[in-house]
């Protein structure tokens, strides 16, 4: 493997899929194939259907920190299997991962495969609806951003003076 490809692999997070005279095919961890023309390394073409027409769609959802994470995962797995069966692609299993422990939520990602990338929008809508309805039925709270504001004593005093009858 030459140094140029190694550098591209480190920055793109890709796996060498096919290396010949031209073009070089790389597969990303997201399942996207990138074709690099050897003579022009900076020109990249993403081909979502190079090997087959399978396409992965993802829905992220943040739940509150107080949620039962085992219940969240099992609920999302059931949803992913239900929706995946509707948009089935043999050999591609749905995936549920804990993607992030964020500032206001624990973020989960549900990923399913579909066979027709041109039906992306209705499939993604189905996935989002199913996730939303399933979490609501299970009593799992979808988190929303929350920020605590702390005011220094002089600021509190000034605000209180603004609200007093003498300030009017």
N, C-alpha and C positions, 0 to 999 in steps of 0.2 A: 504494500500500500504506500503510495507516495505521500510526501509531506503535505501537499496541497489538499488531497482528499482527507487526510487525518485532521487538518485544520477545519475543513468544511464540516466534518462529522462532529467535532467538538462544539462548533457554534450552532449547527442546525439540529443537534440531537437526533441524528438519523442513523439508520443501519444500511450498510451496503447491500443492495438487493441484486444488482447485476452490474458487472464492470466489464466492458468490452472496449473496442476502439472508440465507438461513439454510438449513442449517448450513454452516460452513466445514470443508473436508476437508483435512487435512495428512497427508503421507506421511513417516514417519521414515526415516532411513538404513537401518534394519533391515527396512524393508518393511511396517511396521505403520501402518495408517491410523488417524488420530485425528480424530474428529468433534468440533468445537467448536461449541456452540450460541452464536450471536452475542450473545444477550442475557445469557448466563451463561458468561463466559469461563473461570471456574474449574471448571466441570463438564466433564469430559472423558470420553468414551466411546471405548475402544479397540475397533475393529471389525476383526477379523483377516480377515474375508471380505467386505468391502464391495464390492470390484471383482470378485473371484473367490475361489475357495476355496483358493488356493495358500498354503502356510504353510512358513516356513523353519525348519529345525532345525539346531542347531549342536553340535559336540563339540569340546572343547578338550583338548589333550594337551601336556604338557611333556616335552621330550627333553633329554638331558644336553648340556652345552656341547661335549663332544668329538664329538658326532654329525656326520656328513657332512650338512650342511643341504640340499644339492641332492638327496641320496638321500631325506631325510625328505620334502621337498616332492613329489618324484615318486611316492613311496610313497603319500602322502596323496591326491595327485591321482587315482591309480589307484583307491584306495578310494572316493573321492567319486564317481567316474564309475560304478563298479560299483553302489554303493548308490543313487545317483541314478537309474540305469536301472530299479531295482526299484520305486522310489517315484516314477517319472517324472512330471514336469510339463513339457509342451512349452513352449519359450521361456524356461525358467529354467535357467541353467547352474549346476552346483555351483561352489563357491569354496573355495580353500585360501589362507589368509593367515598370515603370521607376525604373531601378535597382540601378543607381548610378549617382551622380553629381560628375564626376571625374575631374582630373586635366586638361585634354585636351578635354573632351567630356562629353556630357550628354548621359549616357548609358541606352539603352532600352533592354528589354528581351522579346522575343516572344516565347511562349511555346504552343505546340500542343500535342495531344495524338495520338498515333497510336496503331493499334491492333496487330501488328506483330513485336516484338523487333528484329527479325532477318533481317528486312528490314530497320534498323536504318540508315545505311549510305546513301541509295538513298533518304530516307525521309528527312534527315538533309540537303542533297545537294539541294533538291527541296525547302526547307524552306529558306536556305541561298540565293539561286538564286532569289527567289520571293521577298525577303526583299531587296536585292541589286537593282533589276530592278525597283521595285515600288518606292523606294526612289529616284532613278535617274529620273524616269518619273515625280515625284512630284517636282523635283528641290531641293531636300533636300540634303545638303552636309554631306557626311560621314566624320567624323573628323579623323584626324591623329595626333599622338603625336607631340607636339610643345614645345620647350624649349627656353627660352630667356637666353642668356649668357651676364652677366654684368661684365665688366673688370674694375679694379681699374685703376686710372690715371697712376701710374708707369708702369703697365703692358701695357697699351695703348702706352705709350711713347716708351717702349722697342720694341714693335711690329713695331711701325712706324720707329724706327731706323733700324730695320732689312730690311725694304723695301726701305730704302733710298739709293741713288747711292754711298754714302760714305761707306756703309756697304759691298759693293761688292768688 
